Amino acid sequence: MKSQPRQTGTKAGKQCASFQPWNQMNRKQRREMQRKIQSEDLSLEVVHPDAAGIDVGNEVHYVAVPPNRSGEPVRRFGCTTAELKAMADWLKQCGIRTVAMQSTGVYWIALYDTLEAVGLEVYLVNARETKNLPGRKSDVQESQWLMKLHTYGLLRNSFRPSQEIRTMRTYWRQRQDLVRSAGRHIQRMQKALTQMNLQLANVLSDISGKSGQAIIHAILGGERDPYQLAALCNANVKASEEEIARSLEGNWQEDLLFLLQQEQDGYEFCRKQMAKCDAQLQQYLGQRKDRSAGAALPEEKRKKREHKNKKNHPQFDLREQLFRITGTDLTQIDGIDVLTAMTVLSEAGWDMSKWPSEDHFVSWLRLSPDNRVSGDRVIGKERLPTSNRLNAVLRMAASTLRRSDSYLGAQFRRLKRRLDAPVAIKAMAAKLARLIYRMLRFGMQFVDQGAEVYEAAHHQREIYHLKRKAASLGFQIIEATAS
């Protein structure tokens, strides 16, 4: 796809669009074009006349307004609540309507909320797009540079969800952090057991399960007999009691037992905190508006590679709550489970009108190609770094389609054969993002046609292309009849 010409506010830019390409001009036409460009007024168009720029810091903020608005166009404010309110009052006195500032750490959040509360339009911009000119740089110059860029409309506003979504995101992110913390405690418990030569991981797939926790509690309670410990295992454990007993013969070191006790206490604390997060999240979701319009929850799809261990899943019906507040069931998409759907809604929300099209949504997720184009030719490809949590979650969901017996699974395997695995995962993550956008924006339903349908369509496409290639070479392909 050819890149569209960039829209500018200059008269020269509007006139240049009507001329033929530079490489198709003769020498006389090029000289005439240069004279016209040099004679035009290249001044930028003012888009935001009542703009200000703020350089955000940890202790102080520097605020710049147009020189004709105040005798002191750059002022320094502290970070306390009183000083933030004083900054907002000063901006209102100067007739400022819109403010641009960089997303520096988390220091901008309190400032953003204060300015938004008094009715100012706040532009939260990416620092990558506000790089200053080369030379010496100061906080004062940075605030003035932001003001100038914003005045001429050269800055893009970053997406920030509503307060309703931000509250849900806070609860969900806290719960995810607790899940990761619990996993780290389990790893350190496993390390302590291995150092004591207790090979429990060789006979149990997960020491955080019922059998593993029963054995660890008995060890911390003073039990040392390997056969007594092996008898605590569940009957579903594949290893025999003799094998488990041999794995539990170790050297009991006091320091490592103390470490095991500490990590077990930390793990149980994380589990209790997760239960509190579940209760808070369930209460909050229950208070949200019902958008299901009385529709029934679709039947849950049975996925072959569904998580066997659901101890990290919320202790309530999260799928039903998400369907009630969105009116659609994202888990109908292959590769999207209820945890992924919750992450999608807590990071982006359910109002997809913030993005004009699904292409804009994919670009915001950094899942679209980042090609450098010059002369209508791609001269390079870049991979921009991103910390978007939704990007990582969709990539992980795409990777689970590797063995899925579905239309998306067959499509992913086809892409993986043609492209490298990371490229195929990124392409399928973009595909999942488009499906999510359509379901939330337009209320579309996802229907899996199966891997056989994709394979049959791919087979027909290959036959079509072979016939076209043969026809271009003067041949004709005749399909063999079944004998």
Secondary structure, 3 states (H helix, E strand, C coil): CCCCCCCCCCHHHHHHCCCCCHHHCCHHHHHHHHHHHHHCCCCCCCCCCCEEEEECCCCEEEEECCHHHCCCCEEEEECCHHHHHHHHHHHHHCCCCEEEEECCCCCHHHHHHHHHHCCCEEEEECHHHCCCCCCCCCHHHHHHHHHHHHHCCCCCCCCCCCHHHHHHHHHHHHHHHHHHHHHHHHHHHHHHHHHCCCCHHHCCCCCCCHHHHHHHHHHHCCCCCHHHHHCCCCCCCCCCHHHHHHHCCCCCCHHHHHHHHHHHHHHHHHHHHHHHHHHHHHHHHHCCCCCCCCCCCCCCCCCCCCCCCCCCCCCCCHHHHHHHHHCCCHHHCCCCCHHHHHHHHHHHCCCHHHCCCHHHHHHHCCCCCEEEEECCEEEEEECCCCCCHHHHHHHHHHHHHHHCCCHHHHHHHHHHHHCCHHHHHHHHHHHHHHHHHHHHHHCCCCCCCCHHHHHHHHHHHHHHHHHHHHHHCCCCCCCCCCC
